[in-house]
Amino acid sequence: MQRSKLRLLATSFGTALALLAAPAFAGTTIVADPTDDALGITPSGLVYGDFDIDLTSVRIDHGTQSLQLVSTFSYTNADSWTVLRASVDTNSDGVEDYFILWSKEDGVAGVLDAAENVTCTSIATAEKLGVNGTATVTVPRSCLGNPAAVAIHVDVLWAGYNTSGAELYFVDSAPGQFADEPPVFSPRVASSNTGTVTSPQPPAPAPAPERTRVALKLTKKVQIVGKTRVTLRINVTGAPAGRVEIADGRKVLKRLPLKAGKGASFKLPKTLKPGSHRLKVTFSPTDKSRFAPSNATVVLRVRR
């Protein structure tokens, strides 16, 4: 039932266009529309004004998952318009490839291709009434063939009859005018170029932590058991605050705090056994988001 209504609605715009007997009112901006230029198609001819259907702009938001169109009016009430139609050019050729239809009166909304085959009925709609009222449609990009970029033309229509039973149409468009042939399309909008709710941009990556480097120096290269004690001096490039751990193989000898701008020193135990000792110093910064950890090794010889 919904698909049949959408196909019937598609013909209403063609009927209105056939009633035009004069060229369209010329000149609009790219995605903004002048005020008081809504077109009235009446038995007595064409008239221009706001008619409570004065479209002022269309915001195009082409996201990673959805295409959202927000049409803004000077003022709207519940009866200002009945059908919104948005032409979508996906091939950069100025020709409609799909169109989005939303009929408030019939309670249906969907997407059709150029041959008027319904491709999607799962679209979201929202309306805000009053000054600067809006009509918003959000369409999954899959309904439009997942295009890399789109260009848009929007027509908003009120259709009805006068007291004599004659058909009446009031319509406003952006960009361009309803009777433009071919229709005027907006500039192409690539997917994910706005970063709004429908096209969220990933947060900027956090800057990589600054590299640090541990520098070690022994006051002597050889320590004599029970007689001398060698001091290990530690410095870290940039001198950020943190902690250093001093290990002899798998055995931790000491953990020391390191103040910003300061180095550290440690007297090695005089009980170290004779032989080669591979001393490893590991630096852990206090601010891990700004500074990276690092380590270094030095070899001490111990003899009797």
N, C-alpha and C positions, 0 to 999 in steps of 0.2 A: 504493500500500500504506500509506504513512504517513498519507494523508488518511483512509483507511478506519479505521485504528486510532484516529485522533483522534475520529472520530464515535462509535466504540464506547466510547471512554473517557468521552465526554460523558454517556453513559447511566448510568455507574456511580454518579455522584453522585445522579442521580434515583432509582436503586434504593435507595441508602442512605437517602435522605430518606423514601422510602415506608415503610421499616421503623420509623420513629420513631412511638412510641405515646404520647409525653408531651411537654408543652411544653418548649421549650429552656431551658437554664440562662440566667438573665437577667444582664444588666449587664456591659458591658465599656467600656473607654475608647475613644477615637476611633481611634487607630492602634496602641494597645498592648493586650495581652491578659493577663489574670491568669494566674498559674501554677497548675498542677494542675487546670485546668478542661477538659482535653481530654475529648471525649465518646466513650465506648465503646458500640457498638450490638451487643449479643450476643443469643443465643437466650433468655437469662434476663432480659433487660431492659436498661435504660440505666445506665451507671456513669460516674463522672467521676474523673479522675486525670491523671497526666502521660503514662503509656503510651509513654515515649520519643518522644512526638510533641507535646510541650508548646510551642506557639507563643507567644512573648512579645511580638513586635512586628513590624510591617511598615513598612519605609521606602519611601516613594514618591518617585521622582525623575523628574519629567516634563521632559525636556530638549527642545532644539530639534529633535533628530533622533530620539530614542528615549525610550521609557518604561521605566524600570528599577524593579523591585520586589525588595527584599531582605527576605526573611522570616527572622527570628531565632528560634531555639529555645533552651530551657534546656540541652538536650543532644541531640545526634543521633549515631547510628551509621549504618552503611551500610544497615540494614534498618528504620530508624525510620519511613519513609514511602515510599509508592509513587507517588502522584499529587498534584500541586499544581494547583489551579484558582483563577484570579483573575478575578472578575467586574469588568467595566469599564463604568461609566456615563459616557457622553460628552455627554448632553443635559440634565443637571441635573434629571431626573425620577425618580430613585431606582429606575430600571429598568435591568437589564443589557442593554447594546447589543452588547458583544463579551465573549468570555471566552478567557483564556489557559490552555492545558493543557500540562503537562509530566509525562510518565510515564517515570520512571527504568527501570522494569521492561521496558517496551516500547521504550525508546530513541527516543521521539518527543516532539516539542514543536511547538506551533503556536498559531494564533489562529483562532477561529471566531466567526461573527456569531450573533445571537440565534436565527436559523433553523438553526444548526449547519452553515452553509456555511463551509468552510475558506477563510480570507482570506490566510493567511500561514503558511509553515513555516520561514522564515529567521529564527528567533529564537535568541539565545544563552542558554546556561544554565551555571551554575556552582554547586558545592556545597562547603561547608567543614564538616567533621565535628568532633565534640567538644563541649566546653562552649561555650555561645553559638554553636553551629553555625549556618550560614546556607544558604539556598537562594536563588539570584539568577536572575531572568529579565530579559532585555533585549530589548525588542520595538521594531522600527521604528515610528514614529508613523504611517507610511503604512498599516500593517496595521490600524490603528484608525480610519482615515478622517481622519487629521491633526487631531484635536480641539484646540480652544483650551485646554480644561481637562478633567480626568478625576476621577472618584471611584472608589475601589477597595474591593473586599471579597475577602479571600483565605481559601480553605479548603485544608487539607493533609490527605490521606487515606492511611491504610493499609488495604488490603482483602485479605482472605484467608479461610481456612477453619480451623475447629477440627478436632480429631482425629475428630470424628463426621461431618465433611463439612458442617457448618452454616456459613453465611456469617458473617463477622465484619468489623466496620468500626470503625476508630478515627480520629477526625477532630478537628481544632482549627481555629479560625477567628479572624480579626481584620479589622476590628472586629466586634463582635457574636458571634452563635453560628451554627452550621451550620443549625439548624432555624428561624432567624428568617424570618418571612414578612410583608412583603417583607424582603429582606436589608438589613442595616445597612451603609451605605457610609461611607467616610472623608469628611472635608471635601474639597471640590474643590481640585485642585492645578493651577494654570495652567502652561503650558509655559514652560520656562526660568526657573523661580523659585528654583532652588536653587544653581546654579553649580557642580555637581559634574562628575565626568568625563563623565556622559551629558548634562549640560546645561551646557556650559561657558559662562561669562559672558565677554563681551569685556572686556579689561583697561580699567580706567578711563583715559580720555584724559589724556595728559600736559597739565599746565596750560600755557596759552598763554604764550610768552615775554613778559616785560615790555617794553613799548614804551620806546624811548629817543628822545631828541631832541638833535640837534646845534645848538648855539648858536654863532654866529660874530660876531666884532667886529674891525674894522680900526682901527688907531690913527689912520689918516688915510684919507680917501676918495680922495685923489689922490697919486700917486707921481711924482716928477720924475726923468727918466732921468739916471742917473749922479750924482745929488745926494742924493736921499733914499731911504730904504728903509722901507716900511710893514710893520708887524708884524701878523700874523693870529693872533688869540687864539681858542682852541677850548675849549668846555666841552660835556660830555654830561650830560644829566639823569640823576640817580641815580649818576653818576660810576663806572660799572663799569669794570673793567680791559679793555683791548683794544688795537686799533691804529687810527690814523687815516691816511687817504691824502688828500693834497692834490693836486688836479689843476687845470691851466689848460687848459680844453677837453679835448683827448684826451691832453695831455702831463702825465705825473705829475711833480710838482715834488719831493715828499717823502713818505716814510712814517715815521710817528713812533709809538713805543709810548705808551700811555696807562695810567697807574697808577690803581688804584681810589682815588677820592676826590681825584684831581688833574686839572687841565686840561693843555693843551699850547699852545705858541706857536711861531710860525715866521716868521722874517724873510724877506719875499719877495725874490727876486733883483733886483738893481739893473739887470740886463740886460733886463728886460721891455720889449718894444717899445711905442711909443706906441699908444694906443687903449684900448678897453674890454676888460677881462679878466674872464671869468666863472669865478670860482674855486669849485670843488666839493670839499667835504670829506665823505668817506665813513667812517663808524665801523663797525668789525667787532669785536664783543665776543669776549672769550676764551671765556666760557661761553655758547655759542650756544643751549643748551637753556633757559637762564634769561632771557637778554636778546636782544632783536631788533636787527638792524642798522638804521642810519638814515643820512641824509645831509642836507646843506644847502648852499646856494650864496650867494655874495655877489659883488657887482660892484666891481672896482677900476678906476679910470681912471688911465692913465699918459700923461704929456705931457712935452714937452721943456722 
